[in-house]
Amino acid sequence: MPVSKSKRRRYQPPPRPKHPPSPVWVPVLFFSLLALGVVVILARYILSGSVSFFDKDYMIWIGLVLIAIAFGVATQWH
């Protein structure tokens, strides 16, 4: 007896190949930039009274940019 069309198998494309694991420097760079960004922001508040270099508001922006770059690197981590 012939097999009905509903019982036939449909074509399934082969599964996509998995990404190779990331190099070691990707997570190291991610955590380094994240920690450095947090340290810069904390240093701005802790050292603002004693060191005039940290009195500027751009130190907060530098810390936030470092954290944003860290999250950009995290998107490449497999």
Rosetta silent file (secondary structure, phi, psi, omega in degrees, C-alpha in Angstrom):
SEQUENCE: MPVSKSKRRRYQPPPRPKHPPSPVWVPVLFFSLLALGVVVILARYILSGSVSFFDKDYMIWIGLVLIAIAFGVATQWH
SCORE:     score description
SCORE:     0.000 S_00000001
   1 L     0.000  134.288 -179.421    0.000    0.000    0.000 S_00000001
   2 L   -70.755  150.937 -179.579    1.452    3.450   -0.878 S_00000001
   3 L   -84.534  134.800 -179.348    2.359    5.877    1.883 S_00000001
   4 L   -70.509  161.828 -177.699    0.219    8.991    2.068 S_00000001
   5 H   -63.440  -33.312 -178.379    1.793   12.425    1.629 S_00000001
   6 H   -69.616  -21.866 -178.453    1.223   13.342    5.252 S_00000001
   7 H   -91.150  -11.629  179.795    3.298   10.355    6.397 S_00000001
   8 L   -72.071  151.035  177.365    6.299   11.134    4.194 S_00000001
   9 L   -79.001  139.357  175.509    9.263   12.774    5.756 S_00000001
  10 L   -90.380  155.126  179.351    9.882   16.379    4.904 S_00000001
  11 L   -68.688  129.450  173.553   13.345   17.624    4.064 S_00000001
  12 L  -117.676  123.348  179.408   15.193   18.964    7.066 S_00000001
  13 L   -64.987  154.125  179.285   18.357   20.912    6.383 S_00000001
  14 L   -63.789  150.631 -179.314   21.430   19.767    8.280 S_00000001
  15 L   -65.106  150.349  179.160   21.982   21.522   11.604 S_00000001
  16 L   -67.500  144.129  177.496   24.195   24.568   11.622 S_00000001
  17 L   -68.582  144.744  179.968   27.729   23.935   12.783 S_00000001
  18 L   -74.415  150.423  177.602   28.474   25.134   16.302 S_00000001
  19 L   -68.040  142.251  174.373   30.779   28.068   16.837 S_00000001
  20 L   -68.426  155.349 -179.798   34.279   27.143   17.916 S_00000001
  21 L   -62.433  150.903 -179.220   35.122   28.148   21.489 S_00000001
  22 L   -69.034  152.450  172.936   36.402   31.665   21.984 S_00000001
  23 L   -63.758  161.356 -176.373   40.094   32.338   22.455 S_00000001
  24 L   -64.088  -29.932 -174.895   41.251   32.759   26.039 S_00000001
  25 H   -69.739  -20.046 -178.145   41.820   36.495   25.608 S_00000001
  26 H   -66.730  -54.195  177.926   38.092   37.235   25.092 S_00000001
  27 H   -67.154  -31.540  177.874   36.904   36.491   28.653 S_00000001
  28 H   -64.312  -44.519  178.160   40.124   37.937   30.079 S_00000001
  29 H   -64.883  -39.767  179.066   39.558   41.188   28.170 S_00000001
  30 H   -59.703  -53.616 -177.517   35.891   41.253   29.197 S_00000001
  31 H   -68.433  -32.026  178.390   36.564   40.924   32.913 S_00000001
  32 H   -67.189  -46.884  179.249   39.556   43.267   32.758 S_00000001
  33 H   -65.784  -38.242  178.689   37.602   46.073   31.072 S_00000001
  34 H   -64.315  -46.167  179.929   34.655   45.555   33.394 S_00000001
  35 H   -66.205  -41.121 -179.964   36.835   45.690   36.498 S_00000001
  36 H   -63.973  -39.455  177.409   38.806   48.682   35.201 S_00000001
  37 H   -63.198  -42.602  178.574   35.579   50.587   34.495 S_00000001
  38 H   -66.279  -40.377  179.596   34.293   49.920   38.000 S_00000001
  39 H   -64.259  -40.594  179.569   37.653   50.924   39.519 S_00000001
  40 H   -64.004  -42.904  179.903   37.694   54.201   37.570 S_00000001
  41 H   -66.775  -43.736  178.703   34.177   55.073   38.735 S_00000001
  42 H   -65.672  -37.683  179.671   34.935   54.158   42.349 S_00000001
  43 H   -65.495  -33.000  178.410   38.235   56.058   42.255 S_00000001
  44 H   -62.760  -38.728 -178.940   36.397   59.172   41.093 S_00000001
  45 H   -83.475  -35.620 -177.299   34.238   59.109   44.223 S_00000001
  46 H   -76.954  -42.384 -175.049   36.832   57.888   46.710 S_00000001
  47 L   -98.137    8.526 -174.125   39.764   60.069   45.588 S_00000001
  48 L   -65.193  -30.213 -178.983   37.805   63.142   44.477 S_00000001
  49 L   -82.011  -28.592 -173.574   38.702   65.185   47.563 S_00000001
  50 L   -98.534  -29.009 -178.615   42.407   64.380   47.694 S_00000001
  51 L  -120.092  121.020 -174.794   43.449   64.200   44.015 S_00000001
  52 H   -69.476  -20.213  179.929   42.248   66.972   41.713 S_00000001
  53 H   -63.790  -32.937 -177.153   42.545   64.717   38.639 S_00000001
  54 H   -89.940    3.147  178.736   39.562   62.669   39.824 S_00000001
  55 H   -75.837  -16.422 -174.640   37.353   65.704   40.513 S_00000001
  56 L   -79.616  149.250  179.317   36.233   65.873   36.893 S_00000001
  57 L   -75.119  -18.125 -179.352   32.988   64.337   35.694 S_00000001
  58 H   -66.878  -16.927  176.586   34.635   62.842   32.638 S_00000001
  59 H   -66.086  -34.033  175.807   36.053   60.097   34.868 S_00000001
  60 H   -65.398  -42.205 -179.884   32.518   58.718   35.222 S_00000001
  61 H   -65.888  -38.392  177.515   32.151   58.746   31.449 S_00000001
  62 H   -62.002  -44.100  178.382   35.482   56.951   30.989 S_00000001
  63 H   -62.988  -42.605  178.711   34.352   54.256   33.412 S_00000001
  64 H   -66.599  -36.805  177.210   30.991   53.863   31.673 S_00000001
  65 H   -65.716  -41.019  177.390   32.651   53.646   28.255 S_00000001
  66 H   -62.514  -40.168  178.113   34.995   50.919   29.539 S_00000001
  67 H   -67.365  -39.520  177.972   32.024   48.966   30.887 S_00000001
  68 H   -64.283  -41.018  176.965   30.148   49.403   27.582 S_00000001
  69 H   -64.359  -37.602  178.104   33.164   48.138   25.632 S_00000001
  70 H   -61.133  -42.591  178.057   33.348   45.172   28.009 S_00000001
  71 H   -68.929  -30.073  173.385   29.749   44.255   27.208 S_00000001
  72 H   -65.069  -39.013  176.944   30.551   44.602   23.507 S_00000001
  73 H   -67.702  -34.716 -178.478   33.388   42.116   23.949 S_00000001
  74 H   -64.214  -24.599  178.430   31.021   39.797   25.856 S_00000001
  75 L   -70.405  -17.359  179.417   28.868   39.435   22.747 S_00000001
  76 L   -94.173    0.358 -176.227   31.791   37.683   21.048 S_00000001
  77 L   -87.112  122.234  179.925   32.230   35.148   23.847 S_00000001
  78 L  -110.795    0.000    0.000   31.032   31.637   22.922 S_00000001
